[in-house]
Amino acid sequence: MSFHIAAGEVAPVVLAPGDPLRAKLVAERFLSESRLITDVRNILGYTGIYKGVEISVIATGMGGPS
């Protein structure tokens, strides 16, 4: 676990889009009670509720060149 995310802030179910703005979009459109859990280096992470299930959406970044 990263030092800037406290234990219990990340849900058991995690979606990991590459694009940080896609993580934000998913959190805003699909999660109720969503809260920002990290924005270190503009890699956004949110936790909220979807259909009664706690879910985190945390961007991974776009990756390096191939």
mmCIF file as Biopython writes it, N, C-alpha, C and O atoms, coordinates in Angstrom:
data_model
#
loop_
_atom_site.group_PDB
_atom_site.id
_atom_site.type_symbol
_atom_site.label_atom_id
_atom_site.label_alt_id
_atom_site.label_comp_id
_atom_site.label_asym_id
_atom_site.label_entity_id
_atom_site.label_seq_id
_atom_site.pdbx_PDB_ins_code
_atom_site.Cartn_x
_atom_site.Cartn_y
_atom_site.Cartn_z
_atom_site.occupancy
_atom_site.B_iso_or_equiv
_atom_site.auth_seq_id
_atom_site.auth_asym_id
_atom_site.pdbx_PDB_model_num
ATOM 1   N N  . MET A ? 1  ? 0.857   -1.177 0.000   1.0 0.0 1  A 1 
ATOM 2   C CA . MET A ? 1  ? 0.000   0.000  0.000   1.0 0.0 1  A 1 
ATOM 3   C C  . MET A ? 1  ? 0.896   1.230  0.000   1.0 0.0 1  A 1 
ATOM 4   O O  . MET A ? 1  ? 1.902   1.289  0.707   1.0 0.0 1  A 1 
ATOM 5   N N  . SER A ? 2  ? 0.522   2.173  -0.778  1.0 0.0 2  A 1 
ATOM 6   C CA . SER A ? 2  ? 1.264   3.425  -0.846  1.0 0.0 2  A 1 
ATOM 7   C C  . SER A ? 2  ? 1.133   4.200  0.463   1.0 0.0 2  A 1 
ATOM 8   O O  . SER A ? 2  ? 0.087   4.139  1.109   1.0 0.0 2  A 1 
ATOM 9   N N  . PHE A ? 3  ? 2.154   4.911  0.855   1.0 0.0 3  A 1 
ATOM 10  C CA . PHE A ? 3  ? 2.155   5.617  2.135   1.0 0.0 3  A 1 
ATOM 11  C C  . PHE A ? 3  ? 1.125   6.735  2.210   1.0 0.0 3  A 1 
ATOM 12  O O  . PHE A ? 3  ? 0.744   7.132  3.311   1.0 0.0 3  A 1 
ATOM 13  N N  . HIS A ? 4  ? 0.664   7.253  1.082   1.0 0.0 4  A 1 
ATOM 14  C CA . HIS A ? 4  ? -0.278  8.372  1.112   1.0 0.0 4  A 1 
ATOM 15  C C  . HIS A ? 4  ? -1.743  7.932  1.048   1.0 0.0 4  A 1 
ATOM 16  O O  . HIS A ? 4  ? -2.635  8.780  1.013   1.0 0.0 4  A 1 
ATOM 17  N N  . ILE A ? 5  ? -2.005  6.633  1.032   1.0 0.0 5  A 1 
ATOM 18  C CA . ILE A ? 5  ? -3.368  6.110  1.087   1.0 0.0 5  A 1 
ATOM 19  C C  . ILE A ? 5  ? -3.482  5.298  2.366   1.0 0.0 5  A 1 
ATOM 20  O O  . ILE A ? 5  ? -2.735  4.342  2.574   1.0 0.0 5  A 1 
ATOM 21  N N  . ALA A ? 6  ? -4.419  5.685  3.220   1.0 0.0 6  A 1 
ATOM 22  C CA . ALA A ? 6  ? -4.577  5.014  4.510   1.0 0.0 6  A 1 
ATOM 23  C C  . ALA A ? 6  ? -5.235  3.643  4.340   1.0 0.0 6  A 1 
ATOM 24  O O  . ALA A ? 6  ? -5.994  3.415  3.398   1.0 0.0 6  A 1 
ATOM 25  N N  . ALA A ? 7  ? -4.933  2.750  5.261   1.0 0.0 7  A 1 
ATOM 26  C CA . ALA A ? 7  ? -5.564  1.432  5.266   1.0 0.0 7  A 1 
ATOM 27  C C  . ALA A ? 7  ? -7.075  1.597  5.309   1.0 0.0 7  A 1 
ATOM 28  O O  . ALA A ? 7  ? -7.596  2.427  6.054   1.0 0.0 7  A 1 
ATOM 29  N N  . GLY A ? 8  ? -7.770  0.808  4.513   1.0 0.0 8  A 1 
ATOM 30  C CA . GLY A ? 8  ? -9.222  0.860  4.479   1.0 0.0 8  A 1 
ATOM 31  C C  . GLY A ? 8  ? -9.800  1.828  3.464   1.0 0.0 8  A 1 
ATOM 32  O O  . GLY A ? 8  ? -11.010 1.817  3.237   1.0 0.0 8  A 1 
ATOM 33  N N  . GLU A ? 9  ? -8.976  2.667  2.843   1.0 0.0 9  A 1 
ATOM 34  C CA . GLU A ? 9  ? -9.489  3.613  1.848   1.0 0.0 9  A 1 
ATOM 35  C C  . GLU A ? 9  ? -9.727  2.969  0.487   1.0 0.0 9  A 1 
ATOM 36  O O  . GLU A ? 9  ? -10.534 3.466  -0.298  1.0 0.0 9  A 1 
ATOM 37  N N  . VAL A ? 10 ? -9.043  1.881  0.201   1.0 0.0 10 A 1 
ATOM 38  C CA . VAL A ? 10 ? -9.211  1.193  -1.078  1.0 0.0 10 A 1 
ATOM 39  C C  . VAL A ? 10 ? -10.176 0.028  -0.873  1.0 0.0 10 A 1 
ATOM 40  O O  . VAL A ? 10 ? -10.002 -0.788 0.032   1.0 0.0 10 A 1 
ATOM 41  N N  . ALA A ? 11 ? -11.189 -0.035 -1.727  1.0 0.0 11 A 1 
ATOM 42  C CA . ALA A ? 11 ? -12.213 -1.073 -1.637  1.0 0.0 11 A 1 
ATOM 43  C C  . ALA A ? 11 ? -11.662 -2.428 -2.078  1.0 0.0 11 A 1 
ATOM 44  O O  . ALA A ? 11 ? -10.622 -2.493 -2.734  1.0 0.0 11 A 1 
ATOM 45  N N  . PRO A ? 12 ? -12.356 -3.508 -1.719  1.0 0.0 12 A 1 
ATOM 46  C CA . PRO A ? 12 ? -11.938 -4.838 -2.177  1.0 0.0 12 A 1 
ATOM 47  C C  . PRO A ? 12 ? -12.013 -5.003 -3.699  1.0 0.0 12 A 1 
ATOM 48  O O  . PRO A ? 12 ? -11.277 -5.806 -4.273  1.0 0.0 12 A 1 
ATOM 49  N N  . VAL A ? 13 ? -12.900 -4.245 -4.348  1.0 0.0 13 A 1 
ATOM 50  C CA . VAL A ? 13 ? -13.038 -4.284 -5.804  1.0 0.0 13 A 1 
ATOM 51  C C  . VAL A ? 13 ? -12.424 -3.010 -6.367  1.0 0.0 13 A 1 
ATOM 52  O O  . VAL A ? 13 ? -12.774 -1.909 -5.941  1.0 0.0 13 A 1 
ATOM 53  N N  . VAL A ? 14 ? -11.502 -3.157 -7.331  1.0 0.0 14 A 1 
ATOM 54  C CA . VAL A ? 14 ? -10.811 -1.996 -7.899  1.0 0.0 14 A 1 
ATOM 55  C C  . VAL A ? 14 ? -10.890 -2.040 -9.422  1.0 0.0 14 A 1 
ATOM 56  O O  . VAL A ? 14 ? -10.589 -3.059 -10.045 1.0 0.0 14 A 1 
ATOM 57  N N  . LEU A ? 15 ? -11.298 -0.919 -10.009 1.0 0.0 15 A 1 
ATOM 58  C CA . LEU A ? 15 ? -11.211 -0.715 -11.454 1.0 0.0 15 A 1 
ATOM 59  C C  . LEU A ? 15 ? -9.963  0.121  -11.693 1.0 0.0 15 A 1 
ATOM 60  O O  . LEU A ? 15 ? -9.699  1.062  -10.945 1.0 0.0 15 A 1 
ATOM 61  N N  . ALA A ? 16 ? -9.186  -0.210 -12.731 1.0 0.0 16 A 1 
ATOM 62  C CA . ALA A ? 16 ? -7.906  0.461  -12.942 1.0 0.0 16 A 1 
ATOM 63  C C  . ALA A ? 16 ? -7.768  0.984  -14.373 1.0 0.0 16 A 1 
ATOM 64  O O  . ALA A ? 16 ? -7.040  0.400  -15.175 1.0 0.0 16 A 1 
ATOM 65  N N  . PRO A ? 17 ? -8.461  2.080  -14.700 1.0 0.0 17 A 1 
ATOM 66  C CA . PRO A ? 17 ? -8.282  2.671  -16.029 1.0 0.0 17 A 1 
ATOM 67  C C  . PRO A ? 17 ? -6.907  3.322  -16.142 1.0 0.0 17 A 1 
ATOM 68  O O  . PRO A ? 17 ? -6.315  3.697  -15.130 1.0 0.0 17 A 1 
ATOM 69  N N  . GLY A ? 18 ? -6.403  3.459  -17.347 1.0 0.0 18 A 1 
ATOM 70  C CA . GLY A ? 18 ? -5.118  4.119  -17.543 1.0 0.0 18 A 1 
ATOM 71  C C  . GLY A ? 18 ? -5.200  5.628  -17.392 1.0 0.0 18 A 1 
ATOM 72  O O  . GLY A ? 18 ? -4.293  6.255  -16.844 1.0 0.0 18 A 1 
ATOM 73  N N  . ASP A ? 19 ? -6.278  6.203  -17.873 1.0 0.0 19 A 1 
ATOM 74  C CA . ASP A ? 19 ? -6.443  7.657  -17.910 1.0 0.0 19 A 1 
ATOM 75  C C  . ASP A ? 19 ? -7.006  8.190  -16.592 1.0 0.0 19 A 1 
ATOM 76  O O  . ASP A ? 19 ? -8.087  7.767  -16.183 1.0 0.0 19 A 1 
ATOM 77  N N  . PRO A ? 20 ? -6.307  9.106  -15.914 1.0 0.0 20 A 1 
ATOM 78  C CA . PRO A ? 20 ? -6.815  9.675  -14.665 1.0 0.0 20 A 1 
ATOM 79  C C  . PRO A ? 20 ? -8.179  10.344 -14.819 1.0 0.0 20 A 1 
ATOM 80  O O  . PRO A ? 20 ? -9.007  10.276 -13.910 1.0 0.0 20 A 1 
ATOM 81  N N  . LEU A ? 21 ? -8.420  10.984 -15.951 1.0 0.0 21 A 1 
ATOM 82  C CA . LEU A ? 21 ? -9.716  11.635 -16.146 1.0 0.0 21 A 1 
ATOM 83  C C  . LEU A ? 21 ? -10.838 10.621 -16.332 1.0 0.0 21 A 1 
ATOM 84  O O  . LEU A ? 21 ? -11.990 10.913 -16.014 1.0 0.0 21 A 1 
ATOM 85  N N  . ARG A ? 22 ? -10.518 9.439  -16.839 1.0 0.0 22 A 1 
ATOM 86  C CA . ARG A ? 22 ? -11.526 8.386  -16.935 1.0 0.0 22 A 1 
ATOM 87  C C  . ARG A ? 22 ? -11.889 7.882  -15.542 1.0 0.0 22 A 1 
ATOM 88  O O  . ARG A ? 22 ? -13.050 7.563  -15.288 1.0 0.0 22 A 1 
ATOM 89  N N  . ALA A ? 23 ? -10.920 7.805  -14.641 1.0 0.0 23 A 1 
ATOM 90  C CA . ALA A ? 23 ? -11.215 7.421  -13.256 1.0 0.0 23 A 1 
ATOM 91  C C  . ALA A ? 23 ? -12.174 8.430  -12.631 1.0 0.0 23 A 1 
ATOM 92  O O  . ALA A ? 23 ? -13.125 8.052  -11.947 1.0 0.0 23 A 1 
ATOM 93  N N  . LYS A ? 24 ? -11.922 9.698  -12.865 1.0 0.0 24 A 1 
ATOM 94  C CA . LYS A ? 24 ? -12.794 10.754 -12.337 1.0 0.0 24 A 1 
ATOM 95  C C  . LYS A ? 24 ? -14.193 10.645 -12.935 1.0 0.0 24 A 1 
ATOM 96  O O  . LYS A ? 24 ? -15.185 10.762 -12.216 1.0 0.0 24 A 1 
ATOM 97  N N  . LEU A ? 25 ? -14.279 10.425 -14.232 1.0 0.0 25 A 1 
ATOM 98  C CA . LEU A ? 25 ? -15.564 10.303 -14.911 1.0 0.0 25 A 1 
ATOM 99  C C  . LEU A ? 25 ? -16.370 9.131  -14.355 1.0 0.0 25 A 1 
ATOM 100 O O  . LEU A ? 25 ? -17.561 9.275  -14.079 1.0 0.0 25 A 1 
ATOM 101 N N  . VAL A ? 26 ? -15.737 7.984  -14.192 1.0 0.0 26 A 1 
ATOM 102 C CA . VAL A ? 26 ? -16.425 6.809  -13.647 1.0 0.0 26 A 1 
ATOM 103 C C  . VAL A ? 26 ? -16.923 7.101  -12.237 1.0 0.0 26 A 1 
ATOM 104 O O  . VAL A ? 26 ? -18.061 6.773  -11.901 1.0 0.0 26 A 1 
ATOM 105 N N  . ALA A ? 27 ? -16.085 7.713  -11.415 1.0 0.0 27 A 1 
ATOM 106 C CA . ALA A ? 27 ? -16.485 8.039  -10.041 1.0 0.0 27 A 1 
ATOM 107 C C  . ALA A ? 27 ? -17.673 8.989  -10.019 1.0 0.0 27 A 1 
ATOM 108 O O  . ALA A ? 27 ? -18.611 8.795  -9.247  1.0 0.0 27 A 1 
ATOM 109 N N  . GLU A ? 28 ? -17.638 10.008 -10.857 1.0 0.0 28 A 1 
ATOM 110 C CA . GLU A ? 28 ? -18.712 11.007 -10.863 1.0 0.0 28 A 1 
ATOM 111 C C  . GLU A ? 28 ? -20.017 10.461 -11.430 1.0 0.0 28 A 1 
ATOM 112 O O  . GLU A ? 28 ? -21.092 10.808 -10.942 1.0 0.0 28 A 1 
ATOM 113 N N  . ARG A ? 29 ? -19.941 9.620  -12.445 1.0 0.0 29 A 1 
ATOM 114 C CA . ARG A ? 29 ? -21.158 9.136  -13.115 1.0 0.0 29 A 1 
ATOM 115 C C  . ARG A ? 29 ? -21.762 7.889  -12.498 1.0 0.0 29 A 1 
ATOM 116 O O  . ARG A ? 29 ? -22.979 7.708  -12.538 1.0 0.0 29 A 1 
ATOM 117 N N  . PHE A ? 30 ? -20.935 7.028  -11.929 1.0 0.0 30 A 1 
ATOM 118 C CA . PHE A ? 30 ? -21.436 5.725  -11.517 1.0 0.0 30 A 1 
ATOM 119 C C  . PHE A ? 30 ? -21.379 5.436  -10.022 1.0 0.0 30 A 1 
ATOM 120 O O  . PHE A ? 30 ? -22.093 4.555  -9.544  1.0 0.0 30 A 1 
ATOM 121 N N  . LEU A ? 31 ? -20.549 6.154  -9.276  1.0 0.0 31 A 1 
ATOM 122 C CA . LEU A ? 31 ? -20.420 5.859  -7.849  1.0 0.0 31 A 1 
ATOM 123 C C  . LEU A ? 31 ? -21.197 6.859  -7.015  1.0 0.0 31 A 1 
ATOM 124 O O  . LEU A ? 31 ? -21.132 8.063  -7.260  1.0 0.0 31 A 1 
ATOM 125 N N  . SER A ? 32 ? -21.927 6.364  -6.036  1.0 0.0 32 A 1 
ATOM 126 C CA . SER A ? 32 ? -22.529 7.267  -5.061  1.0 0.0 32 A 1 
ATOM 127 C C  . SER A ? 32 ? -21.558 7.386  -3.893  1.0 0.0 32 A 1 
ATOM 128 O O  . SER A ? 32 ? -20.736 6.500  -3.661  1.0 0.0 32 A 1 
ATOM 129 N N  . GLU A ? 33 ? -21.660 8.465  -3.179  1.0 0.0 33 A 1 
ATOM 130 C CA . GLU A ? 33 ? -20.786 8.714  -2.021  1.0 0.0 33 A 1 
ATOM 131 C C  . GLU A ? 33 ? -19.305 8.640  -2.403  1.0 0.0 33 A 1 
ATOM 132 O O  . GLU A ? 33 ? -18.472 8.266  -1.577  1.0 0.0 33 A 1 
ATOM 133 N N  . SER A ? 34 ? -18.970 8.995  -3.654  1.0 0.0 34 A 1 
ATOM 134 C CA . SER A ? 34 ? -17.566 8.889  -4.070  1.0 0.0 34 A 1 
ATOM 135 C C  . SER A ? 34 ? -16.722 9.943  -3.369  1.0 0.0 34 A 1 
ATOM 136 O O  . SER A ? 34 ? -17.161 11.068 -3.131  1.0 0.0 34 A 1 
ATOM 137 N N  . ARG A ? 35 ? -15.506 9.544  -3.048  1.0 0.0 35 A 1 
ATOM 138 C CA . ARG A ? 35 ? -14.561 10.450 -2.388  1.0 0.0 35 A 1 
ATOM 139 C C  . ARG A ? 35 ? -13.178 10.228 -2.997  1.0 0.0 35 A 1 
ATOM 140 O O  . ARG A ? 35 ? -12.785 9.106  -3.314  1.0 0.0 35 A 1 
ATOM 141 N N  . LEU A ? 36 ? -12.470 11.318 -3.144  1.0 0.0 36 A 1 
ATOM 142 C CA . LEU A ? 36 ? -11.108 11.263 -3.664  1.0 0.0 36 A 1 
ATOM 143 C C  . LEU A ? 36 ? -10.201 10.675 -2.589  1.0 0.0 36 A 1 
ATOM 144 O O  . LEU A ? 36 ? -10.171 11.173 -1.464  1.0 0.0 36 A 1 
ATOM 145 N N  . ILE A ? 37 ? -9.466  9.627  -2.925  1.0 0.0 37 A 1 
ATOM 146 C CA . ILE A ? 37 ? -8.548  9.039  -1.944  1.0 0.0 37 A 1 
ATOM 147 C C  . ILE A ? 37 ? -7.093  9.344  -2.264  1.0 0.0 37 A 1 
ATOM 148 O O  . ILE A ? 37 ? -6.231  9.249  -1.391  1.0 0.0 37 A 1 
ATOM 149 N N  . THR A ? 38 ? -6.812  9.711  -3.517  1.0 0.0 38 A 1 
ATOM 150 C CA . THR A ? 38 ? -5.451  10.116 -3.872  1.0 0.0 38 A 1 
ATOM 151 C C  . THR A ? 38 ? -5.459  10.961 -5.141  1.0 0.0 38 A 1 
ATOM 152 O O  . THR A ? 38 ? -6.274  10.761 -6.041  1.0 0.0 38 A 1 
ATOM 153 N N  . ASP A ? 39 ? -4.542  11.896 -5.183  1.0 0.0 39 A 1 
ATOM 154 C CA . ASP A ? 39 ? -4.299  12.672 -6.403  1.0 0.0 39 A 1 
ATOM 155 C C  . ASP A ? 39 ? -2.802  12.938 -6.559  1.0 0.0 39 A 1 
ATOM 156 O O  . ASP A ? 39 ? -2.398  13.886 -7.233  1.0 0.0 39 A 1 
ATOM 157 N N  . VAL A ? 40 ? -1.993  12.099 -5.935  1.0 0.0 40 A 1 
ATOM 158 C CA . VAL A ? 40 ? -0.543  12.242 -6.006  1.0 0.0 40 A 1 
ATOM 159 C C  . VAL A ? 40 ? -0.088  12.075 -7.454  1.0 0.0 40 A 1 
ATOM 160 O O  . VAL A ? 40 ? -0.457  11.115 -8.130  1.0 0.0 40 A 1 
ATOM 161 N N  . ARG A ? 41 ? 0.719   13.026 -7.914  1.0 0.0 41 A 1 
ATOM 162 C CA . ARG A ? 41 ? 1.244   13.037 -9.289  1.0 0.0 41 A 1 
ATOM 163 C C  . ARG A ? 41 ? 0.126   12.964 -10.327 1.0 0.0 41 A 1 
ATOM 164 O O  . ARG A ? 41 ? 0.306   12.414 -11.414 1.0 0.0 41 A 1 
ATOM 165 N N  . ASN A ? 42 ? -1.025  13.524 -9.978  1.0 0.0 42 A 1 
ATOM 166 C CA . ASN A ? 42 ? -2.201  13.584 -10.854 1.0 0.0 42 A 1 
ATOM 167 C C  . ASN A ? 42 ? -2.727  12.203 -11.246 1.0 0.0 42 A 1 
ATOM 168 O O  . ASN A ? 42 ? -3.429  12.068 -12.247 1.0 0.0 42 A 1 
ATOM 169 N N  . ILE A ? 43 ? -2.393  11.190 -10.468 1.0 0.0 43 A 1 
ATOM 170 C CA . ILE A ? 43 ? -2.988  9.869  -10.654 1.0 0.0 43 A 1 
ATOM 171 C C  . ILE A ? 43 ? -4.167  9.808  -9.694  1.0 0.0 43 A 1 
ATOM 172 O O  . ILE A ? 43 ? -3.995  9.626  -8.488  1.0 0.0 43 A 1 
ATOM 173 N N  . LEU A ? 44 ? -5.361  9.962  -10.244 1.0 0.0 44 A 1 
ATOM 174 C CA . LEU A ? 44 ? -6.552  10.111 -9.421  1.0 0.0 44 A 1 
ATOM 175 C C  . LEU A ? 44 ? -7.101  8.762  -8.975  1.0 0.0 44 A 1 
ATOM 176 O O  . LEU A ? 44 ? -7.106  7.793  -9.734  1.0 0.0 44 A 1 
ATOM 177 N N  . GLY A ? 45 ? -7.562  8.720  -7.729  1.0 0.0 45 A 1 
ATOM 178 C CA . GLY A ? 45 ? -8.192  7.524  -7.184  1.0 0.0 45 A 1 
ATOM 179 C C  . GLY A ? 45 ? -9.396  7.897  -6.351  1.0 0.0 45 A 1 
ATOM 180 O O  . GLY A ? 45 ? -9.344  8.833  -5.554  1.0 0.0 45 A 1 
ATOM 181 N N  . TYR A ? 46 ? -10.480 7.165  -6.535  1.0 0.0 46 A 1 
ATOM 182 C CA . TYR A ? 46 ? -11.738 7.420  -5.834  1.0 0.0 46 A 1 
ATOM 183 C C  . TYR A ? 46 ? -12.275 6.118  -5.265  1.0 0.0 46 A 1 
ATOM 184 O O  . TYR A ? 46 ? -12.005 5.039  -5.792  1.0 0.0 46 A 1 
ATOM 185 N N  . THR A ? 47 ? -13.035 6.229  -4.189  1.0 0.0 47 A 1 
ATOM 186 C CA . THR A ? 47 ? -13.770 5.094  -3.645  1.0 0.0 47 A 1 
ATOM 187 C C  . THR A ? 47 ? -15.207 5.534  -3.445  1.0 0.0 47 A 1 
ATOM 188 O O  . THR A ? 47 ? -15.472 6.650  -2.997  1.0 0.0 47 A 1 
ATOM 189 N N  . GLY A ? 48 ? -16.133 4.646  -3.782  1.0 0.0 48 A 1 
ATOM 190 C CA . GLY A ? 48 ? -17.554 4.942  -3.618  1.0 0.0 48 A 1 
ATOM 191 C C  . GLY A ? 48 ? -18.369 3.664  -3.680  1.0 0.0 48 A 1 
ATOM 192 O O  . GLY A ? 48 ? -17.828 2.563  -3.575  1.0 0.0 48 A 1 
ATOM 193 N N  . ILE A ? 49 ? -19.671 3.818  -3.852  1.0 0.0 49 A 1 
ATOM 194 C CA . ILE A ? 49 ? -20.598 2.691  -3.842  1.0 0.0 49 A 1 
ATOM 195 C C  . ILE A ? 49 ? -21.260 2.560  -5.211  1.0 0.0 49 A 1 
ATOM 196 O O  . ILE A ? 49 ? -21.720 3.550  -5.780  1.0 0.0 49 A 1 
ATOM 197 N N  . TYR A ? 50 ? -21.307 1.333  -5.738  1.0 0.0 50 A 1 
ATOM 198 C CA . TYR A ? 50 ? -22.025 1.041  -6.976  1.0 0.0 50 A 1 
ATOM 199 C C  . TYR A ? 50 ? -22.937 -0.149 -6.726  1.0 0.0 50 A 1 
ATOM 200 O O  . TYR A ? 50 ? -22.468 -1.255 -6.459  1.0 0.0 50 A 1 
ATOM 201 N N  . LYS A ? 51 ? -24.240 0.081  -6.813  1.0 0.0 51 A 1 
ATOM 202 C CA . LYS A ? 51 ? -25.241 -0.972 -6.583  1.0 0.0 51 A 1 
ATOM 203 C C  . LYS A ? 51 ? -24.986 -1.708 -5.276  1.0 0.0 51 A 1 
ATOM 204 O O  . LYS A ? 51 ? -25.076 -2.935 -5.221  1.0 0.0 51 A 1 
ATOM 205 N N  . GLY A ? 52 ? -24.670 -0.961 -4.229  1.0 0.0 52 A 1 
ATOM 206 C CA . GLY A ? 52 ? -24.478 -1.536 -2.906  1.0 0.0 52 A 1 
ATOM 207 C C  . GLY A ? 52 ? -23.108 -2.126 -2.640  1.0 0.0 52 A 1 
ATOM 208 O O  . GLY A ? 52 ? -22.857 -2.638 -1.549  1.0 0.0 52 A 1 
ATOM 209 N N  . VAL A ? 53 ? -22.218 -2.065 -3.616  1.0 0.0 53 A 1 
ATOM 210 C CA . VAL A ? 53 ? -20.875 -2.640 -3.472  1.0 0.0 53 A 1 
ATOM 211 C C  . VAL A ? 53 ? -19.853 -1.511 -3.441  1.0 0.0 53 A 1 
ATOM 212 O O  . VAL A ? 53 ? -19.878 -0.617 -4.286  1.0 0.0 53 A 1 
ATOM 213 N N  . GLU A ? 54 ? -18.945 -1.560 -2.450  1.0 0.0 54 A 1 
ATOM 214 C CA . GLU A ? 54 ? -17.883 -0.555 -2.385  1.0 0.0 54 A 1 
ATOM 215 C C  . GLU A ? 54 ? -16.847 -0.859 -3.466  1.0 0.0 54 A 1 
ATOM 216 O O  . GLU A ? 54 ? -16.355 -1.982 -3.574  1.0 0.0 54 A 1 
ATOM 217 N N  . ILE A ? 55 ? -16.524 0.159  -4.260  1.0 0.0 55 A 1 
ATOM 218 C CA . ILE A ? 55 ? -15.598 0.011  -5.386  1.0 0.0 55 A 1 
ATOM 219 C C  . ILE A ? 55 ? -14.627 1.185  -5.392  1.0 0.0 55 A 1 
ATOM 220 O O  . ILE A ? 55 ? -15.009 2.320  -5.106  1.0 0.0 55 A 1 
ATOM 221 N N  . SER A ? 56 ? -13.375 0.904  -5.717  1.0 0.0 56 A 1 
ATOM 222 C CA . SER A ? 56 ? -12.393 1.964  -5.943  1.0 0.0 56 A 1 
ATOM 223 C C  . SER A ? 56 ? -12.086 2.030  -7.432  1.0 0.0 56 A 1 
ATOM 224 O O  . SER A ? 56 ? -12.066 1.008  -8.119  1.0 0.0 56 A 1 
ATOM 225 N N  . VAL A ? 57 ? -11.849 3.226  -7.917  1.0 0.0 57 A 1 
ATOM 226 C CA . VAL A ? 57 ? -11.417 3.461  -9.295  1.0 0.0 57 A 1 
ATOM 227 C C  . VAL A ? 57 ? -10.123 4.250  -9.185  1.0 0.0 57 A 1 
ATOM 228 O O  . VAL A ? 57 ? -10.129 5.406  -8.761  1.0 0.0 57 A 1 
ATOM 229 N N  . ILE A ? 58 ? -9.013  3.628  -9.565  1.0 0.0 58 A 1 
ATOM 230 C CA . ILE A ? 58 ? -7.702  4.252  -9.402  1.0 0.0 58 A 1 
ATOM 231 C C  . ILE A ? 58 ? -6.957  4.179  -10.730 1.0 0.0 58 A 1 
ATOM 232 O O  . ILE A ? 58 ? -6.721  3.093  -11.259 1.0 0.0 58 A 1 
ATOM 233 N N  . ALA A ? 59 ? -6.593  5.329  -11.259 1.0 0.0 59 A 1 
ATOM 234 C CA . ALA A ? 59 ? -5.875  5.383  -12.533 1.0 0.0 59 A 1 
ATOM 235 C C  . ALA A ? 59 ? -4.478  4.789  -12.380 1.0 0.0 59 A 1 
ATOM 236 O O  . ALA A ? 59 ? -3.857  4.877  -11.321 1.0 0.0 59 A 1 
ATOM 237 N N  . THR A ? 60 ? -4.004  4.185  -13.459 1.0 0.0 60 A 1 
ATOM 238 C CA . THR A ? 60 ? -2.660  3.609  -13.457 1.0 0.0 60 A 1 
ATOM 239 C C  . THR A ? 60 ? -1.672  4.462  -14.237 1.0 0.0 60 A 1 
ATOM 240 O O  . THR A ? 60 ? -0.465  4.224  -14.183 1.0 0.0 60 A 1 
ATOM 241 N N  . GLY A ? 61 ? -2.175  5.447  -14.958 1.0 0.0 61 A 1 
ATOM 242 C CA . GLY A ? 61 ? -1.323  6.208  -15.865 1.0 0.0 61 A 1 
ATOM 243 C C  . GLY A ? 61 ? -1.336  5.529  -17.223 1.0 0.0 61 A 1 
ATOM 244 O O  . GLY A ? 61 ? -1.736  4.371  -17.343 1.0 0.0 61 A 1 
ATOM 245 N N  . MET A ? 62 ? -0.906  6.236  -18.220 1.0 0.0 62 A 1 
ATOM 246 C CA . MET A ? 62 ? -0.994  5.731  -19.591 1.0 0.0 62 A 1 
ATOM 247 C C  . MET A ? 62 ? 0.130   4.764  -19.949 1.0 0.0 62 A 1 
ATOM 248 O O  . MET A ? 62 ? 0.054   4.094  -20.979 1.0 0.0 62 A 1 
ATOM 249 N N  . GLY A ? 63 ? 1.152   4.678  -19.136 1.0 0.0 63 A 1 
ATOM 250 C CA . GLY A ? 63 ? 2.259   3.779  -19.437 1.0 0.0 63 A 1 
ATOM 251 C C  . GLY A ? 63 ? 3.338   4.472  -20.251 1.0 0.0 63 A 1 
ATOM 252 O O  . GLY A ? 63 ? 3.162   5.598  -20.716 1.0 0.0 63 A 1 
ATOM 253 N N  . GLY A ? 64 ? 4.424   3.802  -20.410 1.0 0.0 64 A 1 
ATOM 254 C CA . GLY A ? 64 ? 5.542   4.360  -21.165 1.0 0.0 64 A 1 
ATOM 255 C C  . GLY A ? 64 ? 5.443   4.022  -22.644 1.0 0.0 64 A 1 
ATOM 256 O O  . GLY A ? 64 ? 4.584   3.241  -23.051 1.0 0.0 64 A 1 
ATOM 257 N N  . PRO A ? 65 ? 6.311   4.602  -23.436 1.0 0.0 65 A 1 
ATOM 258 C CA . PRO A ? 65 ? 6.295   4.294  -24.869 1.0 0.0 65 A 1 
ATOM 259 C C  . PRO A ? 65 ? 6.738   2.854  -25.114 1.0 0.0 65 A 1 
ATOM 260 O O  . PRO A ? 65 ? 7.477   2.271  -24.321 1.0 0.0 65 A 1 
ATOM 261 N N  . SER A ? 66 ? 6.276   2.300  -26.215 1.0 0.0 66 A 1 
ATOM 262 C CA . SER A ? 66 ? 6.652   0.914  -26.529 1.0 0.0 66 A 1 
ATOM 263 C C  . SER A ? 66 ? 7.860   0.883  -27.435 1.0 0.0 66 A 1 
ATOM 264 O O  . SER A ? 66 ? 8.325   -0.195 -27.808 1.0 0.0 66 A 1 
#
